[in-house]
Amino acid sequence: MVKEYTKKMRERRELLLQFFERKDYVPMKFKDIASLFQVPKAERGDLQLILNDIIKEGKLVENGEGRYTKPDADLVTGTFMSTAKGYAFLRTAEDEEDVFIPASEVSNAFDGDTVTVKLLAKSRGKSREGKVVKVIERAFTTVVGTFEKSRNFGFVVPDNTKITCDIYIPKNACKDVPKGVKVVVELTSYGDAKFSPEGKIIEILGFENDKGVDILSIAKAYGIEDEFPKEVCKEVKKVPAKVIKTSIKNRLDLREMKIVTIDGEDAKDLDDAVSVTKEVKAGGEVIYHLGVHIADVTNYVKEGSALDKEAIKRGTSAYLVNKVIPMLPKELSNCICSLNENVDRLTLSCLMDINEKGEVISHEIAETVIRTAHRMNYSDVNVLITGEGERFNELKEKYEDVYEMLINAEELALILRKCRHERGSIDFDFPEAKVEVDDNGRVVDIRAYDRNEATRLIEDFMLIANETVAEHFTRLKLPFIYRIHEDPKAEKVQKFIDYASSFGIQIYGTASEMSQEALQEIMRKVEGEPYADVLSMMLLRSMQQARYSEHNHGHYGLAAEYYTHFTSPIRRYPDLMVHRMVREYGKSQEMAEHFEQVLPDIASQSSSRERRAIDAEREVEAMKKAEYMEDFVGEEYDAVVSSVVKFGLFVELPNTVEGLIHITNLPEFYYFNERDLTLRGEKSGVTFRVGQQIRIKVERADKMTGEIDFSYIPSEWDVVEKGLKSKGRDRDGNRRD
């Protein structure tokens, strides 16, 4: 769980920063700093936390001798990124190149650790090279792997191939553990030059082929717990199964309003509902009354409760193919907080009046009680609002009472979408994978998930609600949590421009002058082209990562001046926090100082937990795709080149499965052109570029690593280009200078 800074800690941090910035500061050890600042023993853990945070911000360095010093040209701090081959890289600030760390110089750092590296005099070509001198913060304390036994001890082979050493388990600590079982190990030592890491088994997950163990192993590796603590379960038992009458008092009663939920067919946590009416005023002015009604989770999750602390710790729900690990127990997420059909539910509603230009001309944020008329799904709503499909008449009759509302809703959604587009919002519409599994957890099908008009409609309504709530609290000048997306760095935009130009797209202006509208125009030009999705991905990679912050910096991608997350408090903690502020500020603004204290840490933790969940979801999806493709090794398919790198081609099948054609699986030497990202045959001139169709054969699929290998089959799509001038690569992808 995030350690919240107290007022005293913040004051101490400011004093420390001033102290370290003094010209006469001499590098000191921790105990000397603690003594100088008269920090009691009970508070030295807080002091260590403050120092570690200052180091991670790049304002201080621990030099490997236990002394804290000012940043030095030879000492850099960053994230340790290991590889399966033993060597590693240090990732520092975005605008700096990574530091190469030879296998002999990684010390006992593990993948993801925050470390300090001393730069070495020698270098690998033009790259910086260094050695780990200090581990500042560990990325994890547990490891998931397969337990094996020898005569005198046990050991665990980590699932994470970036951990290149086994974990030693003392014989007396693993007597009853069966060989070959998946386990969670708590590290008691990270090892050193002489000794391997050591640990103790704290959980047995089951054998590799047992149902659900594969997904559970990945969740545990990321520290995502599927079970809730006992104290949380005790609190859940006190939560009412239905809305009690006293909780409705003083709420705006909207139970007579036509309100519907629109979700996927298999969704169980329904946290948002919508209502739309259309009013034509005298003179022909049209006003849409949009209500976005969100489950009031904070009525049941009180600040400081066991439920609340666990929700902060999790940060978000994780959706791991067929397994959902929720932020809140199902008694809340799927029951009392879920906006189920035709039952009373407590909500927070953002009620907006919107004109034909898509402008919110007035709004109200209120504590409400609703009763949804229908639990609808995207497929049915799409049929109704497009008028397409065999079931149209049947569905129109079934939902006759809300049909007009849905038509008005679609009108409004198109207006809002157009408004966002005109201000420069960039729409990244990537195909998502729908992985279907059987009762045993085995993948039976993978296909592209279809977005339709109904899914876009709900997105449009959630976006405008999020913007409205964010603007409301910004104008009140109260502490608040925002979803921000900062402007991209010019050098990354320039790389995108150079890449887009290689497709013959004419681009005017420099990277620093490039507006959202200009980038949007580039994407409009390539719409429908085979390389459009890849170009979208390149544009996305040029952007900074969206995150949560207590400061409003706007949302670049949406071209929104104000933005927050208000609409999913069942599955995201920042949304829950926004709801708490809505309710508390509604009673008194005296809570401002409290929220000002806790928001920075909540924003930081929520951002890191979001990234953790995304990484776990991607790893599970890759694993399941590889599992599926194991049955198709030897088969041939038509595919599209999705990425070109120095060591080969990444190729995507129509079902979204992606694999690698390594340069060693190509029939000749290939030259890599770094500017236009192409590979060109030394003798044949056969050239591969992004978006090109290609014929492939599935060579290998490895569920454990999530890797899929293809080989290239000559076909009528092959393009021959002569006039080779770029540097060559050998069979391992290295330059042949």
N, C-alpha and C positions, 0 to 999 in steps of 0.2 A: 504494500500500500504506500501511496505517496506520503512523505513526511511533510506536513504543513509547517511552513515557517511561522514562528511566533513573532510577535512584535519585537521581543528581545533579540531573537535571532537576526531579524532584519537590521536592527540597529547595530548589532555586533558585526554583521557582514559589511556595512558601510564603513565602520571604523577600521576593519581589516583592509578593505580596498584602499582607503586613504593611507594606511600604514605601509602597504606594499608599494604604493606609488611614490613614496618619499625617496629622494635622491640618495640619502644616506642609508637606505635599507640594505642590510647584509643578509644573505640566505640563512634561514633559521630552520631548526627541526621543530616537529610538531610539539614536543613537550616544552620547548622554550617559548613558542608562541602562546601555548596554553598558560604557562607561568606568567608571561609578561602581561597578558590580558586578564589574569586572575580568574581563569575559567575553572569552576569546581569540577571535580571528577565526574559528578552526575551529569554534567552538561558537555563533556568532551566528545561524546558521540555526535551531538549537534554541531560542534566545532568542526569535526572531521567532515560532516556532510557539507557544511558551508565551504570548506577548503576544496573539496572535490568538485562542487558546483563551479567555483571560481576557475579551477583548472579546466573543466570542460568548456567553459566560455572563452578559454584561451588567454586569460588575464594573469595566469600563474602557471608555473611548471614545478613538478617535483623531480629533482635531478638524478635520482637513482641512488643517492647517498642519504636519502631521508630529509634533504633540505628543500625548502620551498623558495623558489627564486623567480625573478621576473622572466618573461618569455625570452628565449635565447634562440639565435639563428640555428644553433646545432641541436636544439631540443624542441620537439614538436609533439603535441598531444592530439589524439584522435581515436577513431574506432579501428580495432584490429580485425582485419578481414582475412581469415585463413583459407587455405585451399587443401584439397585432398592430397596434393603432392608434398605437403609439408611447409612450403614457403608461404608467405603471406604479404599483405599490403596494409598500409596505414592510410585510412581515409580521413582527410582533414577537411578544411573549409572547401566549399564547392568550387571555388575558383583556383584551387591549388591541385597540382598533380599528386597522385598517390605515391607513397614511399614504399619501395620494394624492401621486404625483409627476408633474407635468406633463411632456410630451414634451421641453420645452425644458430641463428640469432633471435629466434622467437621466444626464448626463455620458456616460461610456463603460462604464456598467454593463451586464452581460448577465443574462438570466433565470437566477435561481438563485444569483447572487453574494451573498456576505455583504457588506453595505455599511453605512456610517454616513451618516445623513441629518440635515440641519439643518432643523428645523421653521421654516416661514415665518410671518410675522405674519398674512398673509391666510389665508383658509380657504374651502373649498368648502362652503357651508352650515354644517353642524355637523361636517364632517370635518376631520381634520388634514391639512395639506399641507406638503410639504417638498422639499428638493433634495439630490441625492447629493453628498457632499463627499469621500468616500473609499471606495474598494473595498478591503475587508479581505482577502477570499479569493475567488478565482475558482471558479465552479462547474464549468467545463470548460476544457480547453485545445485541444480539437478540435471541428470543426463538419462535419456531413455536408450535402451539397447537390449541386446540378446545375451542372456547369462550362459556362460560356459564354465566347465570345471576342469581343473587339473588335479593331480594327486594331493597337493599341499595347499592349494588356495583356489579361489574362484576369480573370475574376471568377467567384465561386461564389455562386449564389442558395441560401441556406440552406433546408433542408426545414422547419426550425423557424420557423413564422410569427411567433414572438415575437422573433426576431432580424430587425429591420426594415431592416437595411442589408446590402448585398452585401459579400463578402470579396474584397478586391483581391489579384490574383495577378500578380507581375511577368512580363513577356513571356518573359524568358529562363528562367523556371521552369516554363513550361507549353507548350513548343514541340510536344511529341509527344502531348499530351493531346487526345483527340477531343472535339469540341463535343457537348454533351448527355449526357455520361456522368456517372454518380453518383460522387462522390469524397469522401474524407476529407481535410480541411484542418487542419493544425496552425497555430494562431494564433501569429504572431510579433509582432503588435501588436494591441491592442484598440481602437486609434483614439482620436480626440479630437474636439474641436469642429470642427477643420479637415480632418482626414484620416480616411478610412474604415479599418476594421480590415484588417489585412494577414495573409496566411498563405502556407503552402507546401503543395502537394499531397503527401501521404504514402502514399495508397492509392487505387487505382481499383477501384471495386466492380462496375462494369458499367453497362449501360443500364437505364433504369427498368423496361422490360418483360421484361428477362432473368429467367429463373427464379430465385427466391429473393432477388433484389436488394432488393425492397421491405422484407422482414423484416430482412435484413442491415443495411440502411440505418438502421433504427430501433435495432437492437442497437448499432451503432457510435456512433450519436448519444448513447446512454446510457453509452458507454464499456465496453460488454460485448463482450469479444473472443471470437471463435469459434475462433481458432487458439491452440494452446499454444506457449509459448516453446521454443526448441531445447533448453535445459538440462533442461526438464521432460520433453521427449520422450526425452532420453538416459536419464533416471532410470527412465522407464516401461519401457524395454527390459530393465532389470535385474529388474523385478518378475516373479516366477514365474507361469507360466500355470495352475498348479494348486497346491493346498496341499501343502507338503512335510512329510514325517514329523516332522522335528525341531521344527517350529512347533506341533505338537500336544501335545508334551511339557508336562506340568504343567497341562493344561487339563481341565476337566470334560467327559467324553466323553458326549454326548447323541445319538450317531448311531443308537442303537436306538430312540429315542423317536419317536413319530408326530408329525411337525412338517410344517406346510404353509405355503406363501406364498399370499396372496390379494390379487390386484392387478387392475388394468384389463387388458383383452385385449392392448393394444398396449404395455404397460409392459416396459421392458428392464432398468432398474436396480432389482432386487428387494432392498431393504435390510432388510425386516422379515419375520419368520416367526412363527407362533404354535403353541402346543400347549396343550391343555386336557384335564384328566382330572377326574373327579368321584368323591369318596370319601364314603361314608355311614358315619359312625362309630357305635360302640355307643351306643344311646340316640337314634339318629336324626339326630344333628348332621351337616349336609352341609358339606363343605369342597371348594372348587374349587381345583385346582392349575393356575395359569395361567403359562405361559412365554412371554415376549416376547423373541425372539431377533433381535439386530440385527447386521448385518455389521460385523466388526471392522476398520474402515478403517485405524485407527492402526497396525495391524501392518505396513502397507505405506507409510503416509505418516508419516515420522518428523519430529519437530519440528525446524525449521530447514532442512529439505531444500528443494530447488527446488519439489517437489510441494506441500509444506506452504505455502511462501510464496505460490505461485500460488493455492492454495485460500483463503488468507486474503484475498488481493487480490480474488478473485471473490466470496467470501462465501456464495454460493448458486448453484444451477443456475437457469437462466431457461427457462421453457416458453413459447415463442413460436409458438402454434398448432401447426404441423406441424414446427417446428424446435426442438430442445432444445440449448441451449448449456450443457454440464455444468460443474460445479465441478471435477470430476476427469476425466481422460482416460478414454475408453470402455474402454481396456484394464483399468481398475480398475472403473469404474462399471457396465459391462455384462458384465464377465467375472469376474475373480478375487474381487471384492467382492460380486458379485450372487449371491444365494442361489438359484442355479439348481437345478433338480430332480435329485435322486439323485447329487449330487457333494458331496464334503467341503468345508465352508466354515468359516472361523474366525469366531466370533461373540462378542459380549458378551450375556449373558442376564440378564434380570430375572425371577427365579423367585418367584412370589407364591402364598401360601396365602390364600384369600379366603372369608369365611363368607357365609351367606345374607343378611346385612345389607349386603353390599358392602364390608365392612371388610377391609383387608389385615392379617391377624393375625400373619404372619411373612413374611420375604422373604430372598432371597439374590441378590447381584449378582456374577456370576462370568464369568471367561474360559472360553469353551466351544468345542467343535467339534460341528457338526451335519451332518446329511444330510437335506434335505427329501424327504418322501415324494411330494409332488405340487406342481406349479405350477398353482394354481387361479385362477379369475377370479371377479369379483364377480357376474356374471350367473348362472353355474352354482351358486355357493354360495347365492345368493338363492333359487333354485329349491329347493335341498335343505333349507334351514332354514325356508322358508315352506310347503313341500309343494305349491306352486302351479306350474303350467306343464306343457306336454305332455311335456317331457323328463325329468320327475321320476324315473320308473322307470329310464330309461336311465342317468341320472346317479347314481342311488342304487346301481346295480349297478357302475358304473365306479369309484365312490369308496367302495365297501363298507367298506374297511379304516379309513376316517376318518369315516364317516357319523355314528356315535355321538358322536365327538368334536365334530363340528360342531353337533349338537343340544345337547350340554352347553355348547358355546361360546355359542350363542344364549341359553340360559338365563342364563348368567353375564353376558352383555352387557346383557340387560334389567335384571338386578339392579343393575349398575353405573350404568346410565342413570337408573334410578329414584333411586338414592342421590344422584347429582349433582343431579337435579331437586329433590329434597327439601331439599338444602342451599342452593339458590338459583341454580344454574348457568343462565345465559341462553343458549338455543340459537338462534343466527342461521343459519337454514336458507334461504339464498337460492338461487334457481335459477341454475345456471351454464350458460354456453353451450358447446356442443360444435360446433366449427367443422371441417367436413370439407372437405378439398381434394383435387384430382386430382394426377396425376403432374407437372403443370406448375406446381403451387402455386396454382391458381385455385380459389376457393371454389365448391363444388358444393351444399353444404347447411349450414344452421345450425339447430340444435335445442337445446332445453333438456336439459341433462345430468341424467339421473335418478339421484338418490341412493336406495339401497335398503337393505334390512336387512343385507346383507353389508358395504356400505361403512360403515354405522353401527357394525357389530360391530367392525370393525378400528379405527375411530376410538375406540371405547370402550376397547379393549385398549391402544392407544397412549397414551391419556390417563392411564390408571391406572399404566402403567409410568413415564411422565414424572413423575407426582406422587410415586411411590414412590422413584425415584432422587433427586429433589430433596429430599424429606424426609430420606432417608438421610444425605446430606452436610450438610444443615443441622444435624442433630443431632450430627454429628461436629465441627461448628464449624470446618470447613476452608474455605479460599477456593473459590468455586464460581461458575458462571455460571447465572443464572436467566432464565426467560422471565416477565416481569412485565407486569401489566396493572393500573395504578393506579386508584384510585377516581375516578369522573367528577366534574367540577366542578359545583357546585350550580346555577349559572346555566344550564348546558347541559341539565341534567336538567329544570329548570323550563321551558325552551323545549319540550322533548319533552312534558312534562305538559300545557302549554297547547295544544299541537298535538293530542294524543290527546283532550283534552277537547272539541275542536271536532267530534269524531265522536260526541259524546254519551256518552263513557265516563266513569263516575263514578270519581274518584280522590280518595283521602283522604290527608291529610298533606302536608307541604311537601317540597320537593326535597331539603333537607338530611336529612330523616327517611326518604327513600325507600331501602328495602333492595333487594337483588337479588330477594328473594321477591316484593316488591310490584311490581317491574317485570315480573317473570315472570307475575304474575297479570294484569297489563294485557294482555300478549301472549296469554295464554290466552283472555281475553274476546273478542279480535278474531279468533281462529283461524277460518279459513274465510271471513272477510269479504274482499271484493275489494281493500280497502286494507291488508290485513294485511302484505304484503311491504313496502309503502312505509313503514308504521309501524315495521316492523323496521329498515329502513334509517335512519329518523330516530333510532331508539334507538341504533343502532350509531354514528351520527355524534355523538351526545351523549357517547359514551365516549372515553376517552383511547386513544392508539394503543399497542398492545402492543409491547414492545421487550425487548432483552436488557440485563441488568445484573449487576454483581458483587454487588449487594445484593438481598436477598429482600424484596420488597414484596407478595408474593402475586399471585394472578390474579383480578381482580374478576369478569370475565365468566364464568369457570368456578367462581367461589366456592371457589377452591382456596387453601389457606394456603401450599402449596409447589408450585412448578411449574418445569419445565425442558424443554429439547428434547434428548431422548436417542435418538429412534427413526429419524432420517434422516441419518446421517453421510455418506452418499454425496452428498447434495445440499445440506446445510446445514453451514457451518463450526462453529457453536456446538455442534451434536451431536457433531461430530468432537472438539471440545475437551473435551466432557463425557466421552467415551470415553477420551481421553488421561488425564484426571484419575482416572477409575476405575482405569485400569491402573497409573498412577504411584503413587497413594495406596495401592494394594494392595501395592506393594513397599516404599514408605517415605513417611512424611509429611514428610520433609525438603524435598520439592518445594513445600511450602506457600508459602514466601516468594517463590519464582519465579512461581508462578501468581498470587499476590497482585499482583505487579508488572505482569504482562501482561494480566490479565483486563479491566481497565477499558477499554483501547484496543480489545481484541478485541470486547467487548460493543458499544461505540460503533460500530465499523466494521461489524460484522455487522448492526446495526440499519439503518444507512444503505444497505448493500448490498441488504438485503431490500427496502427501500422503492424502490430503483432498479430492481430486477428486477420488482416489482409494477407500477411505472409503465410500464416497457417492455412488459410483458405486456398491460396495459390498452390501450396505444396500438396495439399490433399487432392486438389483437382488434377495436378500433374501426375500424382501417383495413380489415381483412378483411370486417367487416360492411358497411362502406360500399361496398367493391368488389362484394360480393354484391348489394346493393340497387341498384346501377347498372343492372342488368338488369330492374328492376321499377319504374322511374320511370313514373308514369302509372297504376299499379295502385292499387286501393282495398282497404282491409283493415279488419277490426274490431280494436280495440286498447283499451288501458287507460291512463288518465292516471297516470303514475308520479310526476310532480312538477309543482308549480305555482310559477312565479317571476314577478317583475314584468314580464319581457319575453316571457312566453309559457308554453307547456305542453310538458313532456317526456312523450312517449307511447311505450309499449312494446308491441311485437307479441308474439304467443304464442311466437315463436322466440327471444325475448330481445333482438331488435334494438330499439334506442331511437332516436327522432328528436325533433326540435323543431318545434312549431307556433309560429312567431314571432308576436308580437302584431300584426305588420303583415300576417299572413296570415289574420287574423280579420276578419269582415265589418263590424265596428263598433268603437267605442271600448269598451274593457274596463277595469273598475275592479279593482284588486288589493287584497284584504284580507290584510294582513300577519299577522294573528293566526290566522285559520283557513285561510290559504293557498288562497284561491279567486280566480278571475277571473269577473267578472259583467258581462254586456253592458249598456251604458248605456241602450239603448232596449228591447231584447228581454227583458232579465232572464235570458237563458240563462247558466247558471252552470257553471263547470268546477271540480271538486275532485278530489283524489287518490283513486284507486281506481275512478273512474267510467269506464264503458265509453263508447267514442267511435268514430265512423267517420272514417277518414282516407284521404288520397290521398298517395302518394309523389311529391314534387315535385322533389327533388334529392338526389343522393348523390355525395359527393366523397371519393374514396379518399385523396387527398393529405392532407386535413385530418381525415379520419375523421368528417366531419359528414354528417348525414342530415336533410333538411327534409321535413316533412309539411304538408298543409293540412287544414283541418277541413271535414267534410261533414255538414250537418244530418241527424239521424236520430231514430228513436223513443226513443233513450236520452237525448236532451237534457233537461236539468232547468231549469225557469224559476223564478227566485226574485226576488221584488220587495222593496221596502223598502230601496233602496240608500242608504247613508250614507257609504261609505268614499271615500277620495281616488281620483281618476281617473288614468289613464296615457294618454299620447298614443301615436301609432303607433310611436314608438321606445322605448317603455317608460318614458318620463320622466313625472314627476308633472305634472298639469295643475292646479296650485293657483290 
